[in-house]
């Protein structure tokens, strides 16, 4: 086979649970009453110049590393793709099932459903790999400025209140604007077969996938984008979301169909101007384990919880979370950082909800001409905040199973990510 040819194939497998399964994404469970749009695991398998890369995305709020590793090993044994060449992330949809203990007793988890995920992940990877064909590649980019806002509002006394809790903000203290920036860039990556038919589109955008929040299963706005691209470019197109650094970025108000349609219009606009390249792509992957210190739960958190803006009832959830972590007694987590490149674009995934400030810093300091951070990838440790956010408090800076890493731990993740990006770039 001519090594100058780049091959790619994509696939998707339905992972939607049955109606009645509890929905994750809030402090209390909601009972699902049906399906608004299906949940999938999707994969793209790329081979170029003897190197291989598989990217997998789950329409789930999160996924633990152990569950995904089972699927990776099953797929690797069947395809021969090295496990380190298979990277994955979760879309973080808030209208999907529980995948672990987040805020609540793990009895809310449907374990029978969860046990099917590794095999379905493997099936998807195998299907994508077996469908590979010669492709041409386009890296594209667009912007949308009106969809997201930084959901942390700063007050004159230095505290932060999240936007959905502002009715509980102190009336005697003035607000002084958003506590951080947004990232309006849409990264777009298109794979055409040699006849000009689109096989797959990958896109990166920094906006929380909590724009639906209804009572039915939904992939949220990425699902709407996928449907729109199929309407425009054909029913075989597989669209794979790459969640950007949006730990502190929420929708400005439009719900998920409006958000998805708005993004789709920008993506379609860019794709229609594409000029696919015939040259083979440089691809490379790297994974590294890292020990990350947790937030200090030995220091009294009462004042931080009381000042966060949550109701008295909701505050109790965080006191219970604190006790659960104290009982667990762990002071650190072993996790994984994933990095890879496709052509002149670098990617690095973090095991949690990465604040946009970190994402922009990575874009600025990466050696690649283009770099896109991917959150909730490879594992899930919760909110990945900055040192400034820890001082300001707010929801993401409390201590819970969904908010474990210390700011120092996140800095270690950033340093490891930059080291890996430089290694891939220099090699």
Secondary structure as the mmCIF struct_conf table of DSSP 4:
data_model
#
loop_
_struct_conf.conf_type_id
_struct_conf.id
_struct_conf.beg_label_comp_id
_struct_conf.beg_label_asym_id
_struct_conf.beg_label_seq_id
_struct_conf.end_label_comp_id
_struct_conf.end_label_asym_id
_struct_conf.end_label_seq_id
TURN_TY1_P TURN_TY1_P1 UNK A 3 UNK A 4
STRN STRN1 UNK A 6 UNK A 14
TURN_TY1_P TURN_TY1_P2 UNK A 19 UNK A 20
HELX_LH_PP_P HELX_LH_PP_P1 UNK A 21 UNK A 21
STRN STRN2 UNK A 22 UNK A 23
HELX_LH_PP_P HELX_LH_PP_P2 UNK A 24 UNK A 24
BEND BEND1 UNK A 25 UNK A 28
STRN STRN3 UNK A 30 UNK A 31
BEND BEND2 UNK A 34 UNK A 34
STRN STRN4 UNK A 35 UNK A 35
BEND BEND3 UNK A 36 UNK A 37
STRN STRN5 UNK A 40 UNK A 48
TURN_TY1_P TURN_TY1_P3 UNK A 49 UNK A 50
STRN STRN6 UNK A 51 UNK A 58
BEND BEND4 UNK A 59 UNK A 61
HELX_RH_AL_P HELX_RH_AL_P1 UNK A 65 UNK A 79
HELX_RH_3T_P HELX_RH_3T_P1 UNK A 83 UNK A 85
STRN STRN7 UNK A 86 UNK A 90
BEND BEND5 UNK A 94 UNK A 96
STRN STRN8 UNK A 97 UNK A 97
BEND BEND6 UNK A 100 UNK A 100
BEND BEND7 UNK A 102 UNK A 104
HELX_RH_3T_P HELX_RH_3T_P2 UNK A 106 UNK A 108
BEND BEND8 UNK A 109 UNK A 109
HELX_RH_AL_P HELX_RH_AL_P2 UNK A 111 UNK A 114
TURN_TY1_P TURN_TY1_P4 UNK A 115 UNK A 116
HELX_RH_AL_P HELX_RH_AL_P3 UNK A 117 UNK A 130
TURN_TY1_P TURN_TY1_P5 UNK A 131 UNK A 131
STRN STRN9 UNK A 133 UNK A 143
BEND BEND9 UNK A 145 UNK A 147
STRN STRN10 UNK A 148 UNK A 150
STRN STRN11 UNK A 152 UNK A 155
TURN_TY1_P TURN_TY1_P6 UNK A 156 UNK A 157
BEND BEND10 UNK A 158 UNK A 158
STRN STRN12 UNK A 160 UNK A 162
HELX_RH_3T_P HELX_RH_3T_P3 UNK A 163 UNK A 168
BEND BEND11 UNK A 169 UNK A 169
TURN_TY1_P TURN_TY1_P7 UNK A 171 UNK A 172
BEND BEND12 UNK A 173 UNK A 173
STRN STRN13 UNK A 175 UNK A 178
BEND BEND13 UNK A 179 UNK A 180
STRN STRN14 UNK A 185 UNK A 193
TURN_TY1_P TURN_TY1_P8 UNK A 194 UNK A 195
BEND BEND14 UNK A 196 UNK A 196
STRN STRN15 UNK A 198 UNK A 205
BEND BEND15 UNK A 209 UNK A 209
BEND BEND16 UNK A 211 UNK A 211
BEND BEND17 UNK A 215 UNK A 216
STRN STRN16 UNK A 217 UNK A 217
TURN_TY1_P TURN_TY1_P9 UNK A 220 UNK A 220
HELX_RH_AL_P HELX_RH_AL_P4 UNK A 221 UNK A 233
TURN_TY1_P TURN_TY1_P10 UNK A 235 UNK A 236
STRN STRN17 UNK A 238 UNK A 243
BEND BEND18 UNK A 245 UNK A 245
TURN_TY1_P TURN_TY1_P11 UNK A 247 UNK A 248
STRN STRN18 UNK A 249 UNK A 251
BEND BEND19 UNK A 252 UNK A 253
HELX_RH_AL_P HELX_RH_AL_P5 UNK A 256 UNK A 271
TURN_TY1_P TURN_TY1_P12 UNK A 272 UNK A 273
STRN STRN19 UNK A 277 UNK A 277
BEND BEND20 UNK A 279 UNK A 279
HELX_LH_PP_P HELX_LH_PP_P3 UNK A 280 UNK A 282
STRN STRN20 UNK A 283 UNK A 293
STRN STRN21 UNK A 294 UNK A 294
HELX_LH_PP_P HELX_LH_PP_P4 UNK A 295 UNK A 295
TURN_TY1_P TURN_TY1_P13 UNK A 297 UNK A 298
BEND BEND21 UNK A 299 UNK A 299
HELX_RH_AL_P HELX_RH_AL_P6 UNK A 302 UNK A 306
TURN_TY1_P TURN_TY1_P14 UNK A 307 UNK A 308
HELX_RH_AL_P HELX_RH_AL_P7 UNK A 312 UNK A 328
STRN STRN22 UNK A 332 UNK A 342
TURN_TY1_P TURN_TY1_P15 UNK A 343 UNK A 344
STRN STRN23 UNK A 345 UNK A 349
BEND BEND22 UNK A 351 UNK A 352
STRN STRN24 UNK A 353 UNK A 354
HELX_RH_AL_P HELX_RH_AL_P8 UNK A 356 UNK A 365
BEND BEND23 UNK A 367 UNK A 369
STRN STRN25 UNK A 370 UNK A 374
BEND BEND24 UNK A 376 UNK A 376
STRN STRN26 UNK A 377 UNK A 377
BEND BEND25 UNK A 378 UNK A 379
STRN STRN27 UNK A 382 UNK A 382
STRN STRN28 UNK A 383 UNK A 384
HELX_RH_AL_P HELX_RH_AL_P9 UNK A 387 UNK A 392
HELX_RH_3T_P HELX_RH_3T_P4 UNK A 395 UNK A 397
BEND BEND26 UNK A 398 UNK A 398
STRN STRN29 UNK A 400 UNK A 400
TURN_TY1_P TURN_TY1_P16 UNK A 401 UNK A 402
STRN STRN30 UNK A 403 UNK A 403
STRN STRN31 UNK A 405 UNK A 405
HELX_RH_AL_P HELX_RH_AL_P10 UNK A 407 UNK A 426
#
